[in-house]
Amino acid sequence: MANGLMYTAPVNGEAGAQMYPVAAGNTILLIDFNAGKFWLKSNENGIPSPLRTFSFKEELPKIQNGGNQVTREEFDILTQSVTALSENLNKLVTELGGK
């Protein structure tokens, strides 16, 4: 990288990065959030370096299943069990003459 200053600027795609001017002795970080890419463009001593391309993606934290959380599958199994128990209880109450 160049020994000069480093700037950051938003661009629209690789074409925008290619066209972005960089002053001699500087490096610029060009970023396109919609495309999920960024580019490093340098101009060392008035000699432009090739455009370097990088991709990025968001890394979402994984939710750890603690003692007071259940998975969707565990919840569905519990729902089925409660429904079956409720149906059996209603059937028993009806058989015993209840309402």
N, C-alpha and C positions, 0 to 999 in steps of 0.2 A: 504494500500500500504506500501511498504517497506520504511524505513527511509533513505535509501541510495540514490545513484544517479539514475536518470532516463534517459535512452537512447532511441533512436528511430532507427529502422532498417527496411528495406524493406524485405519482405518474399514472398514466392510463395505459397499461400494457407494455410489452417490450418495445414497441415502436416509440412510445413516449420516453422510455429509458434511453433508447438509442439517440433520440433527438435532443435530450437534455444537455445543455452546455456545462462544461466543467472547466473552471479556470486553471491555468498552469499551476502545478504544485499542490493541487487539492484532490481529495477523494470525496465522492458523494454517495450516500445510501439512498437509492430510489426505491420506493415501495408502492405496491398496488395491492391493497387489502382485498379487493374483490377477486383478483386473480390468485391470491395466496402466494405471491412471489415478491422477491426483492432483488435488486441488482446493485452491485458495487461498480462504480465507474470512476476511474482515476485518470489524471492527466499529470504525469510526472515530468517536470521540466519541459512542458510543452509537447510531450510525446504521449498521446492517448494510449492507454492500455486497453486490451480487449475487455468487453463488458462481461462481468462475472454474474451468473444467474443462480438464484437459490429459490427453493420452495419452502413454504412453512405451513404448519397446521396448528390449530389450537389443541392443546392437551388438557382435557377435562379431568379434574381429580376424580379418582374412583371412590365411590362411597363404600366405606367399610361396613359390613353387616355387624353392627354392635348388638349387645344383649337386648336392646329394646326396639330392634328393627326386624322386619320379616321380608322375605322375598315375595314376589308376586305369586309364585307357585305355592309357597306356604300359606299365603292368604287365601288363595282359591281353594286349597284343601280344607282349610278351617271353615270357609264359607259353606262348602258342601256338607261338612260334618254338622254344622249348626242347623242347616236346612233339613237334613235327615232327622236329627233329634227333634226339631220342631214339628215335623210331619208325624213322627212316631208319637210324640206327646199329644198332639191334637187327636190322633186316631185312638189312643188310649182313653182320653177324656170322653170322647164320643161313645166308645164301647161301654164305659162305666156309667153312661147316662148323663154326662155333663153336656154343657152347651158348647 
